[in-house]
Every structure is written in C-alpha cells, then in structure tokens.
Amino acid sequence: MERIILAAAIALLAAGCDARTPPAPEGQPSQAPAPVAQPHPQPTPQPLAQLPAGRTEKVTNDLYEFEYAYPPKAAAIPGLKTLLDKRLATSRAELEKSSKSDQVEANKNGYPYRAHSSGAKWAIVADLPRWLSLSAEMYEYSGGAHGMTFFDALLWDREQNLARTAGDLFISKAALSAAIREPFCAALDKERVKRRGEPVNRQSGDEFDACIDPAEHAVILGSSNGKTFDRIGILVEPYAAGAYAEGTFDITLPVTERIIGSVKPAYKDEFSVR
C-alpha cells in the first residue's frame, strides 16, 4: 500500500518580536529553556539469515521418471547436503541402468516397455539444537501392476557432523522393539480395524493380522517441545501389515520411561517423557 505523507510548513513571523529569552529578574536564577531530549536512533533490524534453497530434481523421458527432493534446512548443513546429493545421484544412476536393461529385454522379447519411475521426498520431522530429524517417502515402479511406496529416515548429529539412524541411539534393535512393540501393535490394530471394518485377530494365522516388529521398519524421532525427543514414529510400507489396498501405516507413540530405558546412556538426555 502506498502511503503519502503531507508536511505542513508553519511560518514564524518575527517582525517586532525578540525571540531571545528575556533576562530573569535580579536575584532569581535564569530560566533558560530546558533542553529537549532527542530520541535515540533505533537500531536498524538485521535481516534474518536466509536459508539456502532446498533441492528438487525432476527428470522425465521415454525411459523413466525421476524425482528427488529435500528441504532448505537440510541444504543448510553442508555435510547433510553432500550426503543427500550423493544419494540422489546414486538413485538416478541405478534407475537409468535398470530402465535401460529392462527396455532391452522388452524389445528382445516383443512386449511393450513401460517407463520406470523412482521418487524420494525428504521432510523435516524435528529440528532440535543438536539434531535434525528427517523422514523420506519413496516410490518405485519397474513396469509391474503397480509401484511400491517405502520409507527412510535419518538423524543429522550437529555435534559430530554425521548422519545416524534412530536405532543408533538405542541399546539395540531388540531393546527398542521390546520397549515399543505392544503399544505399537495396539495402535496398529486400531488402524487396521478402521480400514477393514472388522476386528483383528492376532491369532488367526493370517500374516496381515500379526503383530509385526516395529524396529524392522522406518523409525523416526519427533518432538513437541523443540528441545528433546518425546515421540517416536514408525512408518510401515504396504504389504507389511496389511494388503496393498490398505496402504501405508504411520504410527506415532509418546516417549515413556520404558522407552528411555532402552536408550543408550550417552543419549538419555536427548529424550523426555511426554
């Protein structure tokens, strides 16, 4: 919005007037005008540091479709940016190699080649003083009936300047699994019931009714306070806990004393009970 400031000039007429302060009567102190306090200049606000742009790579051709993206906060950490750029390059090279190979086979055997695809999108889960927690939803299609969604996760340790997995902070994968398996499976069954419209019987012998091991899937660490990890998420791909049509499962659990008990001593202070 444009703002127009109008200044009105006031003319002081001095004809026949003496602008000087008249002398004070004898015996009284001079009544010189009190100095007017000048306002201190306000500091100029410094512009906020601008995060570097994240990266989004998209390639579409007759052979394949490729997409890979990560956010600005990841790009702002040189070591993490280098790691993700390497993963991007590796993913694209592998996609191109497999696509060319399958195209040759399709032409050789006289059936139509279907362009392959690969995608990965990284997102921030939590940004703590020491840690940047990220998760990725990925997708691959290699010419079959449908593609496949799967997940990845990592923690960037700012103190050590290296990437870790959530599992690295726990005594062992078995210890993590033991601490979260029962509440995880209870939450998973609730989601299964919503999608199936019928109770889940873990004793049915059906693999899609079983209580799966959460530690075998992508584990992400989250935070509601911006200081410590106080929630833990498990991302489950299709076919792992239900039919393909049921899709993926995203189960979030609050951190409990039992979960903290499965954390390595060096990292216990990074967690809190929610």
C-alpha positions as CSV (number, residue, x, y, z in Angstrom):
1,M,0.0,0.0,0.0
2,E,1.4,3.4,-0.9
3,R,1.5,6.0,1.8
4,I,1.7,9.7,1.2
5,I,2.9,11.9,4.0
6,L,2.0,15.6,3.8
7,A,4.1,18.0,5.7
8,A,2.6,21.4,6.6
9,A,5.2,24.2,6.9
10,I,4.5,26.8,9.6
11,A,6.0,30.3,9.0
12,L,7.2,32.1,12.2
13,L,6.7,35.9,11.9
14,A,9.4,37.7,13.8
15,A,8.5,41.3,13.0
16,G,8.6,43.4,16.2
17,C,9.4,40.3,18.3
18,D,12.6,39.3,20.1
19,A,12.9,35.6,20.1
20,R,15.6,35.6,22.7
21,T,14.7,34.6,26.3
22,P,14.1,37.7,28.5
23,P,16.5,38.2,31.4
24,A,15.4,36.9,34.7
25,P,14.6,39.4,37.5
26,E,17.5,40.3,39.8
27,G,18.2,37.7,42.4
28,Q,16.4,34.9,40.5
29,P,18.1,32.1,38.5
30,S,18.0,32.3,34.8
31,Q,15.0,30.5,33.3
32,A,16.8,29.1,30.3
33,P,14.6,26.7,28.3
34,A,15.2,23.1,29.3
35,P,17.0,21.1,26.7
36,V,14.7,18.9,24.7
37,A,15.7,15.2,24.9
38,Q,16.4,13.8,21.5
39,P,15.2,10.3,20.9
40,H,17.9,7.7,20.5
41,P,18.0,6.3,17.0
42,Q,16.6,2.8,16.8
43,P,18.9,0.1,15.6
44,T,18.2,-1.0,12.1
45,P,16.8,-4.5,12.2
46,Q,19.2,-7.0,10.7
47,P,17.7,-9.2,8.0
48,L,17.1,-12.8,9.1
49,A,19.6,-15.1,7.6
50,Q,18.2,-16.7,4.5
51,L,18.2,-20.5,4.3
52,P,19.7,-21.8,1.1
53,A,17.2,-23.3,-1.3
54,G,16.4,-26.9,-1.0
55,R,16.7,-29.1,-4.0
56,T,14.1,-30.6,-6.2
57,E,15.3,-32.7,-9.2
58,K,12.8,-33.8,-11.8
59,V,13.6,-35.8,-14.9
60,T,11.0,-37.2,-17.3
61,N,11.8,-39.0,-20.6
62,D,10.7,-42.1,-22.5
63,L,12.9,-44.3,-20.4
64,Y,12.0,-43.2,-16.8
65,E,10.6,-40.6,-14.5
66,F,12.8,-39.5,-11.6
67,E,12.2,-37.1,-8.7
68,Y,14.2,-36.4,-5.6
69,A,13.7,-33.5,-3.2
70,Y,15.0,-32.3,0.2
71,P,14.1,-29.1,2.2
72,P,16.1,-25.9,2.8
73,K,17.0,-26.9,6.4
74,A,18.8,-29.9,5.0
75,A,20.5,-27.9,2.4
76,A,21.8,-25.5,5.1
77,I,24.0,-28.2,6.6
78,P,26.9,-28.9,4.2
79,G,27.6,-32.4,5.3
80,L,24.0,-33.4,5.1
81,K,23.6,-31.7,1.7
82,T,26.5,-33.6,0.4
83,L,25.1,-36.9,1.7
84,L,21.7,-36.3,0.1
85,D,23.2,-35.2,-3.2
86,K,25.2,-38.4,-3.3
87,R,22.0,-40.4,-2.7
88,L,20.2,-38.5,-5.4
89,A,23.0,-39.2,-7.9
90,T,23.1,-42.9,-6.9
91,S,19.3,-43.3,-7.1
92,R,19.2,-41.8,-10.6
93,A,22.1,-43.8,-11.9
94,E,20.5,-47.0,-10.6
95,L,17.2,-46.1,-12.2
96,E,18.7,-45.3,-15.5
97,K,20.7,-48.6,-15.5
98,S,17.8,-50.8,-14.6
99,S,15.5,-49.0,-17.1
100,K,17.9,-49.5,-20.0
101,S,18.3,-53.1,-19.1
102,D,14.5,-53.7,-18.9
103,Q,14.0,-51.9,-22.2
104,V,16.5,-54.1,-23.9
105,E,14.7,-57.2,-22.5
106,A,11.3,-55.9,-23.6
107,N,12.4,-55.2,-27.1
108,K,14.1,-58.6,-27.3
109,N,11.0,-60.5,-26.1
110,G,8.5,-58.4,-28.1
111,Y,6.5,-56.9,-25.3
112,P,6.0,-53.2,-24.7
113,Y,8.3,-51.4,-22.3
114,R,6.7,-49.4,-19.5
115,A,8.7,-46.4,-18.3
116,H,10.1,-46.9,-14.8
117,S,9.9,-44.4,-12.1
118,S,11.7,-43.5,-8.8
119,G,11.0,-40.8,-6.3
120,A,12.1,-39.6,-2.9
121,K,10.9,-36.6,-0.9
122,W,12.6,-35.8,2.4
123,A,10.8,-33.8,5.0
124,I,11.7,-32.4,8.5
125,V,10.3,-34.3,11.4
126,A,12.0,-32.3,14.2
127,D,14.7,-29.6,14.5
128,L,16.4,-29.7,17.9
129,P,19.6,-27.9,19.0
130,R,21.7,-31.0,18.3
131,W,19.6,-33.0,15.9
132,L,17.8,-32.6,12.6
133,S,15.4,-35.5,12.2
134,L,14.2,-36.3,8.7
135,S,11.9,-38.8,7.0
136,A,11.5,-39.7,3.4
137,E,8.6,-41.1,1.5
138,M,9.9,-43.0,-1.6
139,Y,8.3,-44.7,-4.6
140,E,9.5,-47.1,-7.2
141,Y,7.8,-48.6,-10.3
142,S,9.5,-51.1,-12.6
143,G,6.8,-52.0,-15.0
144,G,4.6,-54.3,-13.0
145,A,1.0,-54.0,-12.0
146,H,1.7,-51.1,-9.6
147,G,4.5,-49.3,-7.9
148,M,5.7,-49.6,-4.3
149,T,5.9,-47.0,-1.6
150,F,8.5,-47.3,1.1
151,F,10.2,-45.1,3.7
152,D,13.6,-44.0,5.0
153,A,14.7,-41.8,7.9
154,L,17.9,-40.3,9.3
155,L,19.1,-38.1,12.1
156,W,21.8,-35.5,11.5
157,D,24.0,-35.1,14.5
158,R,25.2,-31.5,14.5
159,E,27.8,-32.1,17.3
160,Q,29.5,-35.0,15.5
161,N,28.6,-33.7,11.9
162,L,27.4,-37.1,10.8
163,A,24.3,-39.0,9.9
164,R,22.8,-41.6,12.3
165,T,19.7,-43.7,12.3
166,A,17.2,-43.6,15.2
167,G,18.3,-47.1,16.1
168,D,21.8,-45.8,16.8
169,L,20.5,-44.0,19.9
170,F,19.2,-47.2,21.4
171,I,21.0,-50.1,23.2
172,S,20.0,-52.4,20.4
173,K,17.2,-53.0,17.9
174,A,15.8,-55.7,20.1
175,A,15.7,-53.4,23.1
176,L,13.9,-50.7,21.1
177,S,11.4,-53.3,19.7
178,A,10.7,-54.7,23.2
179,A,10.0,-51.2,24.5
180,I,7.5,-50.2,21.8
181,R,6.1,-53.3,20.3
182,E,3.0,-53.8,22.4
183,P,1.8,-50.1,22.2
184,F,2.7,-50.1,18.6
185,C,0.7,-53.2,17.7
186,A,-2.3,-51.9,19.7
187,A,-2.2,-48.7,17.7
188,L,-1.7,-50.6,14.5
189,D,-4.7,-52.8,15.2
190,K,-6.9,-49.7,15.7
191,E,-5.9,-48.5,12.3
192,R,-6.5,-51.9,10.8
193,V,-10.0,-52.0,12.2
194,K,-10.8,-48.6,10.8
195,R,-9.7,-49.7,7.3
196,R,-11.2,-53.2,7.4
197,G,-14.3,-52.6,9.3
198,E,-13.9,-55.7,11.4
199,P,-11.8,-56.8,14.5
200,V,-8.3,-58.0,14.2
201,N,-7.5,-61.5,15.5
202,R,-3.7,-61.7,16.0
203,Q,-4.1,-65.5,16.5
204,S,-5.8,-66.1,13.1
205,G,-2.6,-67.2,11.4
206,D,-3.0,-64.5,8.7
207,E,0.2,-62.6,8.3
208,F,-1.8,-59.4,7.9
209,D,-3.2,-59.9,11.4
210,A,0.2,-60.5,13.1
211,C,1.9,-58.1,15.5
212,I,4.9,-57.1,13.4
213,D,8.3,-56.0,14.7
214,P,8.3,-52.1,14.6
215,A,12.0,-51.9,14.7
216,E,12.2,-53.6,11.3
217,H,10.6,-50.5,9.7
218,A,11.5,-46.9,9.4
219,V,11.7,-45.4,12.9
220,I,11.5,-41.6,13.2
221,L,12.1,-39.4,16.2
222,G,9.9,-36.4,16.8
223,S,9.5,-33.6,19.3
224,S,6.6,-31.4,20.5
225,N,8.8,-29.1,22.6
226,G,11.7,-28.3,20.2
227,K,14.3,-29.4,22.8
228,T,14.1,-33.2,23.3
229,F,12.6,-36.2,21.5
230,D,9.3,-37.0,23.2
231,R,7.6,-39.1,20.5
232,I,8.6,-41.9,18.2
233,G,7.0,-42.8,14.9
234,I,7.0,-46.0,12.8
235,L,6.4,-45.8,9.1
236,V,5.1,-49.1,7.6
237,E,5.0,-49.8,3.9
238,P,2.3,-51.6,2.0
239,Y,2.1,-55.4,2.4
240,A,4.0,-55.3,5.7
241,A,0.9,-55.0,8.0
242,G,-2.0,-55.4,5.5
243,A,-3.0,-55.9,1.9
244,Y,-1.7,-53.4,-0.7
245,A,-5.1,-51.7,-0.8
246,E,-4.8,-50.8,2.9
247,G,-1.9,-48.6,2.1
248,T,0.8,-47.4,4.4
249,F,0.6,-47.0,8.2
250,D,2.0,-44.1,10.2
251,I,2.0,-44.9,13.9
252,T,3.1,-42.3,16.5
253,L,3.8,-43.2,20.1
254,P,4.6,-40.9,23.1
255,V,8.0,-41.5,24.7
256,T,7.7,-43.3,28.0
257,E,10.1,-44.2,30.8
258,R,10.3,-47.7,29.4
259,I,11.4,-46.3,26.0
260,I,14.0,-44.1,27.7
261,G,15.2,-47.2,29.5
262,S,16.1,-48.7,26.1
263,V,18.2,-45.7,25.1
264,K,22.0,-45.7,25.3
265,P,23.3,-43.8,28.4
266,A,25.0,-41.2,26.2
267,Y,21.7,-40.2,24.6
268,K,19.2,-40.4,27.5
269,D,19.3,-36.6,28.0
270,E,18.1,-36.2,24.4
271,F,14.7,-37.8,25.3
272,S,11.9,-36.8,27.7
273,V,8.6,-38.3,28.7
274,R,5.6,-36.7,27.0
